[in-house]
Amino acid sequence: MKLKNIQNVDGFFKVIDSCVGRVELVTGEGDRLNLKSKLAQYVSLANIFSNGGEIPQLEIIAYEKEDIDRLVQFMIDGE
């Protein structure tokens, strides 16, 4: 799933932390990073802050339906 214009970065990572299954970030090179890993989150944050503090677009993969629903709800509500 592709997510766009994430302005609430803290809220985004809180949603990721609340997911029960694996959630992966697909990099531009096709690598997959486990976003539940704090190290991967820090690497993502470094990239975010180099882009002005918001995320223009991400491709992520969530494996559990409830996690997908949680991420979709975050994108609708923005929090």
C-alpha positions in Angstrom: 0.0 0.0 0.0 1.2 3.5 -0.8 0.8 6.2 1.8 1.1 9.9 0.8 1.5 13.2 2.6 2.1 11.9 6.1 2.3 15.1 8.2 1.9 13.6 11.6 5.1 11.5 11.7 4.8 10.8 15.5 1.3 9.6 15.0 2.4 7.4 12.1 5.1 5.7 14.2 2.6 5.2 17.1 0.3 3.4 14.7 3.2 1.3 13.5 4.1 0.4 17.1 0.5 -0.6 17.8 0.4 -3.0 14.9 0.4 -6.7 15.9 2.1 -8.1 12.8 5.0 -7.2 10.7 5.0 -3.9 8.8 7.7 -3.3 6.2 8.9 -0.2 4.4 9.8 -0.8 0.8 12.7 1.3 -0.2 13.3 2.8 -3.7 15.8 0.0 -4.3 13.2 -2.7 -3.4 14.6 -3.6 0.0 12.2 -4.2 2.8 12.8 -2.7 6.2 10.9 -3.9 9.3 9.2 -0.7 10.6 8.6 -2.3 14.0 12.4 -2.1 14.5 13.5 1.1 16.2 16.6 1.1 14.1 14.6 1.1 10.9 12.4 3.9 12.4 15.4 6.0 13.2 16.8 5.5 9.6 13.4 6.5 8.3 13.2 9.6 10.5 16.6 10.7 9.3 15.3 10.5 5.8 12.1 12.3 6.7 14.0 15.2 8.3 16.1 15.6 5.2 12.9 16.1 3.3 11.5 18.9 5.5 9.8 16.9 8.3 7.0 15.3 6.3 6.7 12.1 4.3 5.6 12.7 0.7 5.1 9.0 -0.1 5.9 5.6 1.4 5.2 2.1 0.2 4.6 -0.2 3.1 3.4 -3.8 3.4 1.3 -4.9 6.4 0.5 -8.6 6.7 -2.4 -8.5 9.2 -5.8 -7.2 8.2 -6.3 -5.4 11.4 -3.0 -3.6 10.9 -4.0 -2.6 7.3 -7.3 -1.3 8.8 -5.4 0.6 11.4 -3.1 2.2 8.8 -6.0 3.1 6.5 -7.8 4.7 9.5 -4.7 6.7 10.3 -4.6 8.0 6.7 -8.3 9.0 6.9 -8.1 10.7 10.3 -4.5 11.9 10.1 -3.9 11.0 13.7 
